[in-house]
Amino acid sequence: MQLFAFGVNHHTAPLSVREQVTFHATSLERALHDLVHHESVREAAIISTCNRTEVYCNTPEPGRAVEWLARFHKLKAQALEPFLYTLSSERAVTHAFRVASGLDSMVLGEPQILGQMKEAVKSAESAGTLGTVLHKLFQSTFSVAKEVRTQTEIGTSSVSMAAAAVKVAERIFPSIEGQRVLFIGAGEMIELCAAHFAARHPRAKTFANRTIERGQDLAARFEGTAIPLSDLPEQLAGHDIVVSCTASQLPILGKGMIERAIKARRHRPMLMIDLAVPRDIEAEVADLDDVFLYSVDDLGKIVQEGLDTRQAAVAQAEAIIDANVHDFMHWLSSRDVVPTIRALRESAERMRQNELERAAKLLARGDDPQKVLEQLSHALTNKFLHAPTHALNAAQSTERDALVAALVRLYQVNNQE
């Protein structure tokens, strides 16, 4: 058994690599089943966000699990290897605790990752791939994250990606009040961005989503209008700011569509913010004149501003994590002796049953109960002590001292005579 974690994140891989190994919600259960049923993996959970794709597993063969990630996404292992990190045992536990606490995030201290990890655990539970070890790991992880957030100021002055999007818009336009904003998608990130932009009172807010009802819900909340995704080619030119974050596996805004929109706008500038992974907007759009395209990694550089105000809490958070890693590793190491304890108890139970049956037969034929009890107790004592006594008598001189010390500790006897 080995606790193991591996993956890519914004520290190790550019967006162009990360978007190739994301797991869509609709394929996650299939991926978990494939990993557990075919790669000698006993337990597995997958976290897939815009900033990271990580696999946590309990496996005797970590190498096979790592190879599986590239194969599942139809990539060459050699192409992915330079960007992968692999963490075993204690390092895997430390990493999980740091991720959940916001210490490994693009936005230091951001809280969204904790919710994303909880969703990943729910998916693993639903797929039936979450066993004793990973269940314990993630319960400990959530407990540590709560302790870090309540006992430190790690989240103080945290600049969210949504706030960073507004910051970019305010750098490009004199005022957001005079701009028309188009939001594509209807998930949590779009909702957060809509709230931040709405606070600046833009001229208009439009919500485009594959499911029009969800778009209408957001439009009602933020006093905007809703349109289906199919209307984007006609509606795009009427907006100055576009914020997109969908779960599409392919770009939904191509270079040609945006070229036509810019022409219709008579080359008035357009800000496009793509928070999706895989990307919603073709990367080539950045080459167009009059278009300012920002990806999730571009915004990540902005959210680092003001980082110093939260660095003082990092050392305190790391100390909390280290203490909890020690506790978890103690629990994990104790799991290694479970089979031995179970076998010891089963052996003792067989001895007890044998002597109990013998005593019952003696009582049935009318033997003195007192003598039967005496025989029973002597027989059990002799059987329980036979193995350690024999081992001690047969021990070589080089191992006898260690064996004596172990028996003294196990049976709590005083051998100083």
C-alpha positions as CSV (number, residue, x, y, z in Angstrom):
1,M,0.0,0.0,0.0
2,Q,1.3,3.5,-0.9
3,L,-0.4,6.8,-0.6
4,F,0.6,8.7,-3.8
5,A,-0.3,12.0,-5.5
6,F,0.7,13.3,-8.9
7,G,-0.4,15.9,-11.4
8,V,0.3,19.3,-13.0
9,N,-0.5,22.8,-11.7
10,H,0.1,26.5,-12.5
11,H,3.5,26.2,-10.9
12,T,4.7,23.4,-13.1
13,A,2.8,23.6,-16.4
14,P,1.6,26.4,-18.7
15,L,-2.0,26.8,-19.6
16,S,-1.4,25.1,-23.0
17,V,-0.4,21.9,-21.1
18,R,-2.9,22.1,-18.2
19,E,-5.9,22.3,-20.6
20,Q,-4.9,19.0,-22.2
21,V,-5.2,17.0,-19.0
22,T,-8.4,18.4,-17.5
23,F,-11.3,16.1,-16.6
24,H,-14.7,17.2,-17.6
25,A,-17.5,16.4,-15.0
26,T,-19.1,14.0,-17.4
27,S,-16.0,11.9,-17.9
28,L,-14.7,12.0,-14.3
29,E,-16.5,8.8,-13.1
30,R,-15.4,6.9,-16.1
31,A,-11.9,8.0,-15.5
32,L,-12.0,6.9,-11.9
33,H,-13.3,3.5,-12.8
34,D,-10.7,3.1,-15.5
35,L,-7.9,4.0,-13.2
36,V,-9.0,1.7,-10.3
37,H,-10.1,-1.3,-12.4
38,H,-7.1,-1.5,-14.8
39,E,-4.0,0.1,-13.1
40,S,-3.6,-1.8,-9.8
41,V,-5.0,1.3,-8.0
42,R,-7.1,0.5,-4.9
43,E,-8.4,4.0,-4.2
44,A,-8.5,7.1,-6.3
45,A,-9.8,10.7,-6.4
46,I,-9.2,13.4,-9.1
47,I,-9.2,17.1,-8.6
48,S,-9.5,19.0,-11.9
49,T,-9.7,22.9,-11.8
50,C,-8.4,25.7,-14.0
51,N,-5.1,25.7,-12.1
52,R,-4.5,22.0,-11.5
53,T,-5.2,18.4,-12.3
54,E,-4.2,16.1,-9.5
55,V,-4.7,12.4,-8.8
56,Y,-4.6,11.0,-5.3
57,C,-4.4,7.3,-5.0
58,N,-3.6,4.3,-2.8
59,T,-1.6,2.0,-5.0
60,P,1.3,-0.5,-4.8
61,E,2.5,0.6,-8.4
62,P,2.6,4.4,-8.6
63,G,4.4,4.3,-12.0
64,R,1.4,2.7,-13.7
65,A,-1.0,5.3,-12.4
66,V,1.3,8.1,-13.7
67,E,1.4,6.5,-17.1
68,W,-2.4,6.2,-17.1
69,L,-2.9,10.0,-17.0
70,A,-1.1,10.5,-20.3
71,R,-2.8,7.5,-21.9
72,F,-6.3,8.5,-20.8
73,H,-5.9,11.9,-22.5
74,K,-4.2,10.4,-25.5
75,L,-0.9,12.1,-24.9
76,K,2.6,10.8,-25.1
77,A,4.0,10.2,-21.6
78,Q,7.3,11.8,-22.6
79,A,5.5,15.0,-23.5
80,L,3.8,15.3,-20.2
81,E,6.6,14.1,-18.0
82,P,8.5,17.5,-17.7
83,F,5.5,19.1,-16.2
84,L,4.4,16.4,-13.8
85,Y,5.1,16.3,-10.0
86,T,4.9,13.0,-8.2
87,L,4.6,12.9,-4.4
88,S,4.5,9.8,-2.2
89,S,3.6,9.2,1.4
90,E,4.3,12.2,3.7
91,R,4.9,14.6,0.8
92,A,1.5,13.7,-0.7
93,V,-0.2,14.4,2.6
94,T,1.6,17.7,3.1
95,H,0.7,18.7,-0.5
96,A,-3.0,17.9,0.1
97,F,-3.1,20.0,3.3
98,R,-1.3,22.9,1.6
99,V,-3.7,22.8,-1.4
100,A,-6.8,22.8,0.7
101,S,-5.5,25.6,2.9
102,G,-4.9,27.9,-0.1
103,L,-1.1,27.9,0.2
104,D,-0.5,26.3,-3.2
105,S,-3.1,28.5,-5.1
106,M,-2.5,31.1,-7.7
107,V,-4.4,33.4,-5.3
108,L,-2.7,32.8,-1.9
109,G,-5.4,32.0,0.6
110,E,-8.3,31.7,-1.8
111,P,-11.2,29.6,-0.5
112,Q,-12.6,28.2,-3.8
113,I,-10.1,25.3,-3.9
114,L,-11.5,23.8,-0.7
115,G,-15.0,23.5,-2.2
116,Q,-13.5,22.1,-5.4
117,M,-11.6,19.4,-3.3
118,K,-14.9,18.5,-1.5
119,E,-16.6,18.1,-4.9
120,A,-13.8,15.8,-6.0
121,V,-14.3,13.7,-2.9
122,K,-18.0,13.5,-3.6
123,S,-17.3,12.3,-7.2
124,A,-14.9,9.6,-5.9
125,E,-17.5,8.5,-3.3
126,S,-20.2,8.3,-6.0
127,A,-17.8,6.3,-8.3
128,G,-17.0,3.9,-5.4
129,T,-13.2,4.6,-5.6
130,L,-12.8,6.3,-2.1
131,G,-11.6,3.8,0.4
132,T,-10.4,4.0,4.0
133,V,-7.1,5.6,3.4
134,L,-8.3,8.4,1.1
135,H,-11.4,9.0,3.2
136,K,-9.2,9.6,6.2
137,L,-6.8,11.7,4.2
138,F,-9.5,14.1,2.9
139,Q,-11.3,14.3,6.2
140,S,-8.0,15.3,7.8
141,T,-7.4,17.7,4.9
142,F,-10.7,19.5,5.4
143,S,-10.1,19.7,9.1
144,V,-6.6,21.2,8.6
145,A,-7.9,23.8,6.1
146,K,-10.5,24.9,8.6
147,E,-7.9,25.2,11.3
148,V,-5.6,27.3,9.1
149,R,-8.4,29.6,8.0
150,T,-9.7,30.2,11.5
151,Q,-6.3,30.5,13.3
152,T,-4.4,32.5,10.7
153,E,-5.0,35.5,8.4
154,I,-4.1,33.6,5.3
155,G,-7.2,34.9,3.4
156,T,-6.8,38.5,4.5
157,S,-6.7,40.9,1.6
158,S,-6.9,38.1,-0.9
159,V,-7.5,39.4,-4.4
160,S,-9.8,37.0,-6.3
161,M,-9.7,36.2,-10.0
162,A,-13.0,38.0,-10.3
163,A,-11.6,41.1,-8.7
164,A,-8.5,40.9,-10.9
165,A,-10.8,40.8,-14.0
166,V,-12.4,44.1,-12.9
167,K,-8.9,45.5,-12.2
168,V,-7.8,44.7,-15.8
169,A,-11.0,46.3,-17.2
170,E,-10.3,49.5,-15.2
171,R,-6.8,49.7,-16.7
172,I,-8.1,49.5,-20.2
173,F,-11.3,51.6,-20.1
174,P,-11.6,55.0,-18.4
175,S,-14.7,53.7,-16.6
176,I,-16.7,50.5,-16.5
177,E,-19.9,52.4,-16.2
178,G,-20.0,53.2,-19.9
179,Q,-19.2,49.6,-21.0
180,R,-21.4,46.7,-22.1
181,V,-20.3,43.4,-20.5
182,L,-21.0,39.9,-21.8
183,F,-20.7,37.0,-19.5
184,I,-20.4,33.5,-21.2
185,G,-21.2,30.6,-18.9
186,A,-23.2,30.4,-15.7
187,G,-20.9,28.6,-13.2
188,E,-19.5,29.9,-9.9
189,M,-16.7,31.9,-11.5
190,I,-19.0,33.7,-13.8
191,E,-21.4,34.4,-10.9
192,L,-18.4,35.9,-8.9
193,C,-17.3,38.0,-11.9
194,A,-20.8,39.3,-12.5
195,A,-21.1,40.4,-8.8
196,H,-17.8,42.3,-9.1
197,F,-18.6,44.0,-12.4
198,A,-22.2,44.8,-11.3
199,A,-20.7,46.7,-8.3
200,R,-19.2,49.1,-11.0
201,H,-22.6,49.7,-12.6
202,P,-21.7,48.9,-16.3
203,R,-24.0,50.2,-19.0
204,A,-25.4,46.7,-19.8
205,K,-24.9,43.1,-18.7
206,T,-25.6,40.2,-20.9
207,F,-25.5,36.5,-19.9
208,A,-25.0,33.8,-22.6
209,N,-25.3,30.2,-21.6
210,R,-26.0,26.8,-23.2
211,T,-29.0,26.4,-20.8
212,I,-30.9,29.6,-21.3
213,E,-32.8,29.1,-18.0
214,R,-29.6,29.4,-16.0
215,G,-28.6,32.5,-17.9
216,Q,-32.0,34.0,-17.2
217,D,-31.5,33.3,-13.4
218,L,-28.3,35.3,-13.4
219,A,-29.8,38.0,-15.6
220,A,-32.6,38.4,-13.1
221,R,-30.2,38.6,-10.2
222,F,-27.9,41.2,-11.8
223,E,-30.5,43.1,-13.8
224,G,-29.2,42.0,-17.2
225,T,-30.5,40.1,-20.2
226,A,-30.0,36.5,-21.2
227,I,-29.2,35.0,-24.6
228,P,-28.5,31.5,-25.9
229,L,-24.9,30.7,-27.0
230,S,-26.2,30.3,-30.6
231,D,-26.7,34.1,-30.6
232,L,-23.1,34.9,-29.9
233,P,-22.0,35.6,-33.5
234,E,-24.7,38.4,-33.8
235,Q,-24.4,39.7,-30.3
236,L,-20.7,39.8,-29.7
237,A,-20.0,43.1,-31.5
238,G,-22.3,44.9,-29.1
239,H,-20.1,44.3,-26.1
240,D,-16.9,46.0,-24.9
241,I,-15.9,43.4,-22.3
242,V,-16.3,39.7,-22.6
243,V,-15.8,37.3,-19.6
244,S,-16.0,33.6,-20.5
245,C,-15.8,30.5,-18.3
246,T,-17.6,27.4,-19.6
247,A,-16.9,23.7,-19.3
248,S,-16.6,23.3,-23.1
249,Q,-13.8,21.1,-24.2
250,L,-13.3,23.2,-27.4
251,P,-13.1,26.9,-28.0
252,I,-16.4,28.6,-28.4
253,L,-15.0,32.0,-29.7
254,G,-12.8,31.6,-32.7
255,K,-10.5,34.1,-34.3
256,G,-12.8,34.5,-37.3
257,M,-15.9,35.3,-35.2
258,I,-14.0,38.0,-33.3
259,E,-12.4,39.5,-36.4
260,R,-16.0,40.0,-37.7
261,A,-17.1,41.5,-34.4
262,I,-14.1,44.0,-34.4
263,K,-14.9,45.0,-37.9
264,A,-18.5,45.7,-36.9
265,R,-17.3,47.7,-34.0
266,R,-15.2,49.8,-36.3
267,H,-12.1,48.8,-34.4
268,R,-13.2,50.1,-31.0
269,P,-11.2,48.1,-28.4
270,M,-12.6,44.9,-26.9
271,L,-11.4,43.3,-23.6
272,M,-11.7,39.5,-23.5
273,I,-11.1,37.6,-20.3
274,D,-10.9,33.8,-20.6
275,L,-11.1,32.1,-17.3
276,A,-11.8,28.6,-18.7
277,V,-9.5,25.6,-18.8
278,P,-9.5,24.3,-21.5
279,R,-9.7,27.8,-23.0
280,D,-13.0,29.2,-24.4
281,I,-11.2,31.7,-26.7
282,E,-8.7,30.7,-29.4
283,A,-5.2,31.7,-28.4
284,E,-4.6,33.3,-31.8
285,V,-7.2,36.0,-30.9
286,A,-4.4,37.7,-28.9
287,D,-2.7,38.6,-32.3
288,L,-5.6,40.7,-33.4
289,D,-5.4,44.5,-33.2
290,D,-7.9,46.2,-30.9
291,V,-8.4,43.0,-28.8
292,F,-7.0,42.7,-25.3
293,L,-7.0,39.0,-24.4
294,Y,-6.3,37.8,-20.9
295,S,-6.1,34.2,-19.8
296,V,-6.3,32.7,-16.3
297,D,-2.5,32.7,-16.1
298,D,-2.4,36.4,-17.0
299,L,-4.8,37.3,-14.2
300,G,-2.7,35.1,-11.9
301,K,0.2,37.6,-12.2
302,I,-2.2,40.4,-11.2
303,V,-3.5,38.7,-8.1
304,Q,0.1,38.4,-6.8
305,E,0.1,42.1,-6.2
306,G,-0.3,42.8,-2.5
307,L,1.0,39.3,-1.7
308,D,3.2,40.6,1.1
309,T,0.3,41.4,3.3
310,R,-0.5,37.7,3.6
311,Q,3.0,36.3,3.7
312,A,3.2,36.7,7.5
313,A,0.4,34.1,8.0
314,V,2.2,31.5,5.8
315,A,4.7,30.4,8.4
316,Q,1.9,30.0,11.0
317,A,-0.2,28.0,8.5
318,E,2.8,25.8,7.6
319,A,3.3,25.0,11.3
320,I,-0.3,23.9,11.7
321,I,0.1,21.7,8.6
322,D,3.4,20.1,9.8
323,A,1.8,19.1,13.1
324,N,-1.2,17.5,11.4
325,V,1.0,15.7,8.8
326,H,2.8,14.1,11.7
327,D,-0.5,12.9,13.2
328,F,-1.8,11.5,9.9
329,M,1.4,9.7,9.2
330,H,1.2,8.0,12.6
331,W,-2.3,6.9,11.7
332,L,-1.1,5.6,8.3
333,S,1.8,3.7,9.7
334,S,-0.5,2.0,12.2
335,R,-2.4,0.7,9.3
336,D,0.5,-1.5,8.3
337,V,0.2,-3.6,11.4
338,V,-3.6,-4.2,11.1
339,P,-3.1,-7.6,9.2
340,T,-0.8,-8.8,12.0
341,I,-3.2,-7.7,14.7
342,R,-6.0,-9.4,12.9
343,A,-4.1,-12.6,12.5
344,L,-3.0,-12.5,16.2
345,R,-6.6,-12.2,17.3
346,E,-7.8,-14.9,15.0
347,S,-5.1,-17.3,16.4
348,A,-6.1,-16.5,20.0
349,E,-9.7,-17.0,19.2
350,R,-9.1,-20.4,17.7
351,M,-7.2,-21.4,20.9
352,R,-10.0,-20.1,23.1
353,Q,-12.7,-22.0,21.1
354,N,-10.7,-25.3,21.2
355,E,-10.2,-25.1,25.0
356,L,-13.8,-24.0,25.5
357,E,-15.1,-27.0,23.6
358,R,-12.9,-29.4,25.5
359,A,-14.1,-27.9,28.8
360,A,-17.7,-28.2,27.8
361,K,-17.2,-31.9,27.0
362,L,-15.6,-32.5,30.5
363,L,-18.5,-30.7,32.2
364,A,-21.0,-32.7,30.1
365,R,-19.6,-36.0,31.4
366,G,-19.8,-34.8,35.0
367,D,-16.2,-33.8,35.9
368,D,-15.7,-31.4,38.8
369,P,-16.4,-27.9,37.5
370,Q,-13.6,-26.4,39.6
371,K,-11.0,-28.8,38.1
372,V,-12.4,-28.1,34.6
373,L,-11.9,-24.4,35.1
374,E,-8.4,-25.0,36.4
375,Q,-7.5,-27.1,33.4
376,L,-9.0,-24.5,31.1
377,S,-7.0,-21.7,32.5
378,H,-3.8,-23.6,32.5
379,A,-4.3,-24.8,29.0
380,L,-5.0,-21.3,27.7
381,T,-2.0,-19.8,29.5
382,N,0.3,-22.5,28.1
383,K,-1.0,-22.1,24.6
384,F,-0.7,-18.2,24.7
385,L,2.8,-18.4,26.0
386,H,4.1,-21.3,23.9
387,A,5.0,-19.2,20.8
388,P,7.0,-16.4,22.6
389,T,8.7,-18.9,24.9
390,H,9.7,-21.1,22.0
391,A,11.0,-18.1,20.0
392,L,13.0,-16.9,23.0
393,N,14.6,-20.3,23.6
394,A,15.4,-20.8,19.9
395,A,16.8,-17.3,19.4
396,Q,20.4,-16.8,18.3
397,S,22.6,-14.7,20.6
398,T,22.6,-11.8,18.1
399,E,18.8,-11.4,18.3
400,R,18.1,-12.6,21.8
401,D,18.5,-9.1,23.5
402,A,16.2,-7.5,21.1
403,L,13.6,-10.2,21.5
404,V,13.8,-10.0,25.3
405,A,13.3,-6.3,25.1
406,A,10.3,-6.7,22.9
407,L,8.7,-9.4,25.2
408,V,9.3,-7.2,28.3
409,R,7.5,-4.3,26.5
410,L,4.7,-6.5,25.1
411,Y,3.9,-8.4,28.3
412,Q,5.0,-5.6,30.7
413,V,7.0,-7.9,32.9
414,N,9.8,-7.2,35.3
415,N,12.9,-9.3,34.4
416,Q,15.3,-7.6,36.8
417,E,16.0,-10.5,39.2
